[in-house]
Amino acid sequence: MKELIEEKNFEMRAYDKVELALLYCPGRSAETALKTLMRWIKQCQPLMQALGGIGYNARRHRFLRQEVEQIVRHLGEP
């Protein structure tokens, strides 16, 4: 009997930072996943420039839809 593999399509919307980080780093703690995602973002200069251009605020606890679009464009879908 074949096992059914459930694929979830990534939804382009606003995400809590931890929620998006856990999609990119499944199986890690929320803290570790968030630190990892933020490190990836900071190390990608074109992404940082794109986020700066749309008014990214590092202190906000959520990524806006436009920010998620840029993250996915530069890092790929989770």
Short mmCIF file of the C-alpha atoms (twelve columns), coordinates in Angstrom:
data_MODEL
# 
_entry.id   MODEL 
# 
loop_
_atom_site.group_PDB 
_atom_site.id 
_atom_site.type_symbol 
_atom_site.label_atom_id 
_atom_site.label_alt_id 
_atom_site.label_comp_id 
_atom_site.label_asym_id 
_atom_site.label_seq_id 
_atom_site.Cartn_x 
_atom_site.Cartn_y 
_atom_site.Cartn_z 
_atom_site.pdbx_PDB_model_num 
ATOM 1  C CA . MET A 1  0.000  0.000  0.000  1 
ATOM 2  C CA . LYS A 2  1.391  3.377  -0.954 1 
ATOM 3  C CA . GLU A 3  1.597  6.025  1.705  1 
ATOM 4  C CA . LEU A 4  -0.075 9.283  0.888  1 
ATOM 5  C CA . ILE A 5  2.252  12.221 1.164  1 
ATOM 6  C CA . GLU A 6  0.448  15.368 2.130  1 
ATOM 7  C CA . GLU A 7  1.942  18.421 0.493  1 
ATOM 8  C CA . LYS A 8  0.989  21.793 1.835  1 
ATOM 9  C CA . ASN A 9  1.234  24.722 -0.512 1 
ATOM 10 C CA . PHE A 10 2.974  27.699 1.006  1 
ATOM 11 C CA . GLU A 11 0.535  30.565 1.483  1 
ATOM 12 C CA . MET A 12 1.835  34.043 0.723  1 
ATOM 13 C CA . ARG A 13 0.552  36.119 3.663  1 
ATOM 14 C CA . ALA A 14 1.783  37.928 6.768  1 
ATOM 15 C CA . TYR A 15 3.466  35.595 9.282  1 
ATOM 16 C CA . ASP A 16 4.674  35.889 12.842 1 
ATOM 17 C CA . LYS A 17 8.459  35.739 12.662 1 
ATOM 18 C CA . VAL A 18 8.575  32.544 14.712 1 
ATOM 19 C CA . GLU A 19 5.839  30.945 12.602 1 
ATOM 20 C CA . LEU A 20 7.774  31.584 9.371  1 
ATOM 21 C CA . ALA A 21 11.057 30.535 10.980 1 
ATOM 22 C CA . LEU A 22 9.556  27.192 12.000 1 
ATOM 23 C CA . LEU A 23 8.435  26.620 8.407  1 
ATOM 24 C CA . TYR A 24 12.019 27.147 7.235  1 
ATOM 25 C CA . CYS A 25 13.541 25.148 10.116 1 
ATOM 26 C CA . PRO A 26 11.094 22.389 11.088 1 
ATOM 27 C CA . GLY A 27 12.033 20.293 14.085 1 
ATOM 28 C CA . ARG A 28 13.985 23.060 15.787 1 
ATOM 29 C CA . SER A 29 12.942 25.045 18.814 1 
ATOM 30 C CA . ALA A 30 11.216 28.363 18.130 1 
ATOM 31 C CA . GLU A 31 14.229 30.292 19.420 1 
ATOM 32 C CA . THR A 32 16.748 28.364 17.315 1 
ATOM 33 C CA . ALA A 33 14.584 28.530 14.195 1 
ATOM 34 C CA . LEU A 34 14.148 32.297 14.551 1 
ATOM 35 C CA . LYS A 35 17.865 32.888 15.108 1 
ATOM 36 C CA . THR A 36 18.682 30.754 12.063 1 
ATOM 37 C CA . LEU A 37 16.189 32.531 9.787  1 
ATOM 38 C CA . MET A 38 17.319 35.972 10.931 1 
ATOM 39 C CA . ARG A 39 20.960 35.000 10.317 1 
ATOM 40 C CA . TRP A 40 20.087 33.858 6.772  1 
ATOM 41 C CA . ILE A 41 18.243 37.124 6.144  1 
ATOM 42 C CA . LYS A 42 21.076 39.309 7.478  1 
ATOM 43 C CA . GLN A 43 23.678 37.423 5.429  1 
ATOM 44 C CA . CYS A 44 21.767 37.976 2.175  1 
ATOM 45 C CA . GLN A 45 22.574 41.574 1.219  1 
ATOM 46 C CA . PRO A 46 20.178 41.721 -1.765 1 
ATOM 47 C CA . LEU A 47 17.368 40.581 0.564  1 
ATOM 48 C CA . MET A 48 18.302 43.156 3.211  1 
ATOM 49 C CA . GLN A 49 18.276 45.887 0.547  1 
ATOM 50 C CA . ALA A 50 14.885 44.735 -0.737 1 
ATOM 51 C CA . LEU A 51 13.449 44.665 2.795  1 
ATOM 52 C CA . GLY A 52 14.873 48.108 3.528  1 
ATOM 53 C CA . GLY A 53 13.236 49.419 0.382  1 
ATOM 54 C CA . ILE A 54 9.783  48.372 1.554  1 
ATOM 55 C CA . GLY A 55 10.147 49.694 5.101  1 
ATOM 56 C CA . TYR A 56 11.146 46.559 7.044  1 
ATOM 57 C CA . ASN A 57 11.165 47.108 10.809 1 
ATOM 58 C CA . ALA A 58 13.381 44.554 12.589 1 
ATOM 59 C CA . ARG A 59 11.594 45.186 15.899 1 
ATOM 60 C CA . ARG A 60 8.178  44.173 14.613 1 
ATOM 61 C CA . HIS A 61 7.124  40.642 15.627 1 
ATOM 62 C CA . ARG A 62 5.556  39.886 12.252 1 
ATOM 63 C CA . PHE A 63 6.668  39.843 8.647  1 
ATOM 64 C CA . LEU A 64 4.261  41.720 6.388  1 
ATOM 65 C CA . ARG A 65 3.077  40.051 3.187  1 
ATOM 66 C CA . GLN A 66 5.463  42.147 1.073  1 
ATOM 67 C CA . GLU A 67 8.355  41.149 3.334  1 
ATOM 68 C CA . VAL A 68 7.426  37.470 3.077  1 
ATOM 69 C CA . GLU A 69 7.363  37.823 -0.725 1 
ATOM 70 C CA . GLN A 70 10.923 39.191 -0.681 1 
ATOM 71 C CA . ILE A 71 12.123 36.500 1.735  1 
ATOM 72 C CA . VAL A 72 10.681 33.765 -0.472 1 
ATOM 73 C CA . ARG A 73 12.116 35.392 -3.604 1 
ATOM 74 C CA . HIS A 74 15.636 35.382 -2.121 1 
ATOM 75 C CA . LEU A 75 15.625 32.279 0.114  1 
ATOM 76 C CA . GLY A 76 13.094 30.089 -1.688 1 
ATOM 77 C CA . GLU A 77 9.895  28.590 -0.318 1 
ATOM 78 C CA . PRO A 78 10.108 26.896 3.056  1 
# 
